[in-house]
Amino acid sequence: MSYDPRTIAFLAELIFQPIQLRTDTAQSIHNALYKRNETRYLNFSIAQDGIHLANVPESPGSVSMLTMLPDRIVVREELRNLTLEDFAARLVNVSSVVFQSLSIPVSLAQQFVVRSLVTPRHCNDSREFLARRMMAGGQDDWAALGRPLQSLGMRFTFPQTEKNREVMNLRVESWPQDPRSIWLEVIGSFTNPTQAENLPEIGNYLHATYLFMTGPVGNFLGSFDRPL
């Protein structure tokens, strides 16, 4: 069974050899990114956890941010109605400017996070779907805990193989904001060094992470999503 996930967050982390990150250089990166609509960030701030370039939230909880650290950059887009292609384009454009401005020759590793919601077709409560179908717990088993259940979830790690050189981590949880929805998070970790001139290739790793969610993960959930 296939689903049409409602993606609520994208995050990418590009790791490189530690450098001295100067404030004036970061400010020049902000100025360069601001000139183009597809890479623009309105605000610039310095904090203990890095130098942040961010846009004004479009809605409660939304995030559009670039964080620069001495050994990595983090690009986040959450609750902003961006497509996979939108985020991939923004990531490639932003990272290309940052790597060129900081004279970074290579990204040593990359990590991508995709968070989505799916709604089971044959169950109206995600907690029941996870507890009764995926975990196969009976009513008496859960009652033994002696307290009502608000949320629950599972976590999986899929290591590298000869065919798949990336590590995939999966979390499957109920979502308190909507009892019908299942919250999914896939984290794809890629250790392939990527030269700065080849940064457009990181879009392939992002797509691989997303396709793991829409393919194998969707098929896995679908195997439990059937009439009782």
Summary of the structure (lengths in Angstrom):
residues: 228
radius of gyration: 19.9
end to end distance: 15.6
largest distance: 62.3
contacts: 674
relative contact order: 0.19
helix: 32%
strand: 31%
